[in-house]
């Protein structure tokens, strides 16, 4: 890519950043309006109160479960597996980005011989200092 294409791309990114901020602000406004409309609906309010009661009962039941040894053991195993899976996903992401940058291929063969699409994604992170 030459310098002019880089500038055009950067300008496009900057325009999109501004439009995304504006759209996010509009979404918040509309969400607030939607919440107001829902809260003014008598039927919705009544059902929301019922759900609140059920949620409180569910929380109590969960607290009882958390003191159960079998629950603790199985839950601990699940948390370890979730952590391992997250690590594996991060490692896979790194390898797929490397694979894509080396080959420009958008498909990869699985060990079974199937073909899977390689999805490369990018997003902006939080502002840096």
Number of C-alpha atoms within 10 A of each C-alpha: 5 6 8 9 10 11 11 11 12 12 12 11 12 12 11 12 13 11 12 12 11 11 12 12 12 12 12 11 12 12 12 12 12 11 11 11 11 13 14 10 10 10 10 13 13 12 11 13 11 11 12 12 12 12 12 11 12 12 12 12 11 12 11 11 13 14 10 11 10 11 13 13 11 11 13 12 12 12 11 12 12 12 12 12 12 12 12 12 12 12 11 12 16 12 12 18 16 12 15 17 11 9 9 11 12 13 12 15 11 9 7 6 8 8 11 11 10 17 11 11 7 5 5 6 6 6 5 4 3
